[in-house]
Amino acid sequence: MTSVPGPPGLHRALKDDLHFPLAWGTSPVRDVRRWRRAARAKVEELLIVPGQDGTPYAPEYTAGPEADGYSRELVTVSLTRHTRVRGALLTPHGTGPFPAVLLLHDHGSRFDIGKEKCVRPWYDDTRLASAEEWAGRYSDGRFTGDELARRGYVVLCPDALGWGERGPLAYEQQQALASTLFHLGSSLAGLHAREDQRAAAFLAGLDRVDGRRVAAVGFSMGGYRAWQAAALSDHVAAAASVCWMTGLKEMLVPGNNTLRGQSAFHMLHPGLARYLDIPDVAGIAAPRPMLFLHGGLDALFPADGVRTAHDKLRAVWRAYGAEERLRLRTWPEYGHTFNAVMQDEVYAWLDRVL
């Protein structure tokens, strides 16, 4: 795509109208804790999908074969009153309670696998080949969830709507799904956000987990979901986002994938841009520890957008006097990837902050 559809100049005029009046530094609220409450309330309002409704999780567990240093289970839980979701649950051998990671999978236009992008699927041989190919392409052959469990973390990785056992979608069906949910007074992005909130609370409440030491981790769309979960859930003590952070205006340029629709609807909250930029939402998680990693050759996130986002994030953590809790790093030589070097950075960081 080389141009933006619509009347000439309309796209630019609408972008120029975006001033993000509730952003930290723009908002009239000068106390950062009051700002956080106001910004979070606005995001909650615009998610459209209702919040906590007291639906019991009603977990059902299916034990899997033991692995080297950890046990494996499938767990099925009710994350909203309308959605029951299966996830992979890995638990280190030993005596808990353990720190834990809510591991959130990417988009990647690959829908036959979801949680299997992060956890080796011991339960489904038909998905194993796809999962191994995906891990080879984006994570140097490693399964992030299995690596984390071996390192002493309880790991929960659920399928998002449309992936794995909740799919598969065809690529062109995403827009129809999003449209249907909009017509029903809901939203695809809002549903993801609510389910991730609930998944974090479920994980933190497990007896095997130290509820004070739960992190959210993800790559690509999973990275978006990780910082969003930290912003919207008090159960997330820290978050690591790999290859998903930018300023909105800098992302909305001809040729960017976001303007094509389709995958964008998984991360589009209607009306939110009238109030907050993307990093403003992530900043709601401050002053908790946060890690953002990027590849300088990542075409999905232009360098100027990453710089804009990083500047905004620093300003919020600085307002708390907590800049040391925010880690921002870009590798000039990497593209859109979660390779072994970046994984090792995440693992070492988690060990420090949890």
Buried (B, 14 or more C-beta within 10 A) or exposed (E): EEEBEEEEEEBEEEBEEBEBEBBBEBBEBEEBEEBBEBBBEBBBEBBBBEBEEEBEBEBEEEEBEEBEBBBBBBBBBBBBEEBBBBBBBBBBEEEBBBBBBBBBBBBBEBBBBBBBBBBBBBBBEEBBEBBBEBBEEBBBEBBBBBBBBBBBBBBBBBBBBBBBBBBBBEEEBBBEBBEEBBEEEBBBBBBBBBBBBBBBBBBBEBEBBBBEBBBBBBBBBBBBBBBBBBBBBEBBBBBBBBBBBBBBBBBBBEEBBBBEEBBBBBBBBEEBBBBBBBBBBBBBBBBBBBBBBBBEBBEBBBBBBBBBBBEBBBBBBBBBEBBEBBBBEBBEEBBBBBBEEBBEBBBEBBEEBB
